[in-house]
């Protein structure tokens, strides 16, 4: 049985709203959760994505996903900020569907929310293996096989 999830889904940029029905977003996040979660997903445009990345990471560009984790246990509490224009450009570049890329980024962000990281090679190998296994269970191809 998958952990309980309280999900807030916000669209500051609604360009992909049709590709992100609540039930799919919840399914993708729940697949990566190891504990109950309270997660907000906010889909943003390039300007907001860049401002947040600059303010919180010191990097002056919009990135695909930002994870703000507040608690790992007993309840995973986090905000996942996903930049729609970046996701669209990356999906096109990688020749994958928007759905597959959003699923990957939501799984990736949810793992970050639980303390997983990829700052060094050993961590990256472990995290990528988790992502690949979770995505396979959801019916998506290995995002790192390209």
GUKOLLO-225719 format. One line per 4 residues: for each residue z, x, y of C-alpha. Coordinates in steps of 0.05 Angstrom, whole numbers. Each point is the difference from the previous one (the first is absolute). Layout:
N
Z:X:Y  ...
This chain:
146
0:0:0  -19:27:68  53:9:55  10:-55:51
-38:10:65  10:-29:69  -66:12:36  -18:-8:73
-75:7:10  -23:9:72  -71:7:28  -5:33:69
-72:14:-23  -25:-60:-40  -69:28:-17  18:6:-75
47:-60:-5  -46:-34:-51  3:61:-46  76:2:4
28:-66:-26  76:1:-4  1:-8:-76  -43:63:-10
40:42:50  65:-22:-34  -29:16:-70  -22:70:21
67:17:33  41:-31:-57  -38:43:-50  26:63:35
72:-24:12  55:26:-45  54:-42:35  3:-64:41
-36:8:66  -2:-26:71  -66:25:27  -40:-15:62
-75:16:-2  -33:3:68  -75:7:5  -17:33:67
-59:23:40  -17:72:18  38:1:66  66:-23:-30
-10:44:-61  -12:61:43  60:-15:46  47:-7:-59
-25:62:-35  6:39:66  70:-26:15  30:8:-69
-38:57:-32  -26:38:60  -72:-8:-23  -47:-29:51
-48:-40:-43  1:-64:-40  16:10:-73  -10:-47:-59
73:-17:-16  67:15:31  64:-13:-38  66:-11:35
53:-1:-54  70:-24:18  34:-7:-68  -18:20:-71
56:-36:-36  27:-49:-19  -57:-33:38  -63:37:22
-9:-16:74  -62:25:36  -56:-14:48  -71:18:-22
-49:7:58  -73:1:-22  -57:14:49  -58:-47:-16
-56:41:33  22:63:-37  4:-37:-66  -70:-28:10
-30:68:18  34:34:-59  -22:-54:-49  -71:5:24
2:77:-4  30:-2:-71  -48:-56:-21  56:-45:-23
18:-72:17  49:-17:56  43:-35:-52  5:63:-42
18:44:59  52:-49:27  31:-6:-69  4:76:-4
30:8:69  52:-55:-12  20:33:-66  2:68:35
42:-26:57  47:-37:-47  12:64:-39  15:36:66
49:-56:17  38:19:-64  3:74:16  -62:26:-34
-38:52:39  -59:48:-4  21:56:47  -10:54:-53
-47:6:-60  53:-18:-52  21:-63:37  -73:-19:11
-17:6:-74  59:-46:-18  -14:-51:54  -75:-3:-14
13:-10:-74  46:-59:17  -52:-30:46  -55:8:-51
41:-33:-55  22:-58:45  -71:-12:25  -27:2:-71
50:-54:-18  -28:-41:57  -72:10:-23  -20:53:52
-33:67:-13  35:66:10  -2:12:76  3:75:-11
-57:5:-51  -54:5:54
